Amino acid sequence: MLPDPALAPLAVRWVAWVAAHRQPVNPLKDDSGRHGGRHQPDDVWFLAGTFGGGVSRRCVVPAGRPLFFPAICYWQVGRRNDPVEPMPDAGGHAELDGAAVPVRPAGSAASFPVRGFFNNVVSAWPWPVQVSCWGLWGLVPPPVPGTHRLTFAGHDGGRFRVEAEYELEVR
């Protein structure tokens, strides 16, 4: 499957979104969804997987926002202008209300600066560093108001697996 260049800018923004959180409210460690609305942009709603394993979350999403999430992703720190290599054996899938959502590969064509917080599990640096990313990403058009169930999962081709289930209240 060829990388989707239209998703790359969203993947870059998603990485910056995760890095912008302090340790106690990191979206990858959120076990309920209670922190899902933190630092969300106005034009898209980011959802997170985990550091491995599964999670079930509930959150409220403003109507009119597309949903963007990784079935699986990773990033590297310190590789200036050198993109991350894709994981050739990675796989993933997603469903919204029982209907399949395509997950497509995308990554940064070059490294980009990310500023994190000290003691953030994924961005322990409080100064800007160069990062590159790759993943299998899902993009869902804005869901209609109401309750929806979104599930997504991915694997690296080996033992590492990520699974997330969201109950989304769109209003």
N, C-alpha and C positions, 0 to 999 in steps of 0.2 A: 504494500500500500504506500503510495507516494505521500510525502508531507503536504499538509494543507497550509499554504502561505497566508491565507486569510485568518487562520487561527493563531499564528505566531505572535502578533501584537497582544492578543488577549492572554496568551500563555505568559508572556513577559509581565504583563500587568498583574496576573494572578500570583506569580512568584513574589512580586513587590508587595502585594496585599498580605500574603502569609508572613513575610518578613517584617511587616509593620506592626505586628502584635507583640505585646509584652508576654512573658512566659505564662502567667496564669490564664490568659484568655486566647492562647494560640488556637486557631481554628482546627488544626490537625489533632489537637489534644482534647477538644471540646467533646465531652461524652454525652451531651444532651441536645445541643443546638442553641443553648441560651446565649451564646456569644456570636451567633451567626450574623447579626446585623452590624457588627463593628467594622468600621473603616470601609464600608461598601461604597463603590462609586455610584454615580447617578444614572449610568447608562446600561449597566449589566449587574447581575447578582452572582457573586462567586460562591461556590460550595467547595468543601474540602473533603478529602478522604481521610486517611489515618497514616500513622507511621508503620503500619502493618496490622493485619487483623481487621475485625469488623466493628462497626458502630451503627447505632440507630439514633437519629436526631429529629427534632421538630423545630420548625422556625416559621416566622411570618415573612413573606416576600411582598414587596410593593407591586401592585399590578403594573403591567406594561414593561417589565424588565425581562430580557432574555436570561437564561441560566447558563453558566459556564463552569465546568468542573473537569478534573482529571480522573480518568479511570485508573491511570497510573502515571506518575511523573517522577523525574529526579532533576537535580541541578548540581552543578559543580562550581566551586568558588575558585577564583584566581586564574582562570584560563582566558587571557585577554585575546579577543578576536579569533577564538578558536571554538567552533560550535561543539556541543556535546554530541557524542556518537549515539545514534539510535540503539535501542535494545532490540536486536533482530528477532528474538523469540518472545517478546512481550505480547500480551493479548489483553483484551478488555471488552466489556459490554455495558450497556445501560438500557434502562426502560423507564418510561414515564407512563403511569397509569396502565401498565401492561403492554404498551406499544414500544417496540424497539427504537432506540435513539442511536444513531451512528456515533462511534468514537473514531476519531481520525488522528493520525500522527502529526505532530507539529513541534517545533522547537525554535530556539533563537538562532538566527543566521550568524550572529556574532555575540560576544559577551556584552552585558549591559550592567550599569551600576545599580546596586541595591543597597539601601541603608536599613540596617536592622536595629535591634535593641540588645543591649548587654543581657546575657542570660536567657535569651530567646532560644529555644531548643533548635530551631532551624537557622537562626541568624545571630549567632553569639557576638557579632561584631557591632559596635555602636558607630562605626564610620562606614562610608560607602566602599563596597568591594565589587569587583567584576564577577559576574555570574553568567553561566549559560545553562539552558534548560532543554529538556526533551520530554515528551509524554504522548499519551493517547487521550485526547480531549473530546468532551461532548459539549455541544452548543444547542440549547433548546430555545425556540422562539418563545416570546412571552406567553406563559400559560394563562388561560382564562381565570377570572376570579373563582375561588372555591378551594377545596382541599384536594391535593394531589400527592401521589406517592412516586418518588423518584428513587431508583436504585442504580448503583453503578459499582463495578468491580474491575480489577485488573491484576495482572501478575507479570513478573519480570522474565518468565520462561523457566524459572527455577522454583524455589520455595517461597519467595516473597510474594505475598498477596495482600490486597487492599479491598475492603468491601464497605460500602456506605449505603444506608437506607435513610431517606428523608421523608418525613411527612411535612408537606409545605402547605401553608395557608396563604393563598394569594388574595390580597385585598387592596 
